[in-house]
Amino acid sequence: MNTVTLKRVEVSVLLVLSLTGGAAAHRLDEYLQATLIGVTRDTVEVEIQLTPGFAVLPALMAVIDQDRDGRISSEEERAYVGRVAREVELRIDGVPARLSLIESNFPTIESMREGLGTIRMKLRTDRSGHELRFENRHLPQISAYLVNCLAAPSDGLVVRQQKRDEVQKSIEFEYSFGADAVPGPRSAWIALAPFWPAAIGMLLVVRMAVLVYRERNTTRIASKSSRVKSL
């Protein structure tokens, strides 16, 4: 395992450990956008946590801080959350589903400068179906993405194979509910709750494995190319 791979593993492990303590986990040169999708019998909820590494904070502030006063006003918060909501798309049974903002929360600029501040937002549509597709198109130039679906066990949700694109900007899957399942409390399981750190931690472990695999694969291909050239 080369130096780059070791650094990625070390950073990822440290960040996953920090997550279990309640801190956001991400590489310092990325804008981590982690999305959890919750499906109930009559709604779909999308919760997004956006955590900028301090190296990309100036680029993000150029987007949010429209009056360039070094602060984030309530109006700028609303404008930015509105932009994120417009740049994600949810389709249910192939039809665009309008997402309404339920709540949002901004960290202090000081915490973002330390690479620990997370913008949280929750969206909902009062629609459900059998096929779902979600895509996040927000700030791809500086972002890394994670996306997954979680469900309340009492709802009897059955999710077939989840398909994601390579960078996890999008996810799609078919789903159904067991006939004898008892619907759980609406929104109770996907509220801003303690399970978030563990959930994102698991997603980051998967992301770490993908990074290691890609690094090994790239090294292997480069090595083979080098040997071929030397022949």
Helices and strands as residue ranges (DSSP letters): H 3-20, E 31-39, E 44-52, G 54-56, H 57-64, H 74-86, E 88-92, E 95-96, E 100-105, H 109-113, E 119-125, E 131-136, E 143-150, G 153-155, E 157-159, E 163-164, E 170-177, H 195-230
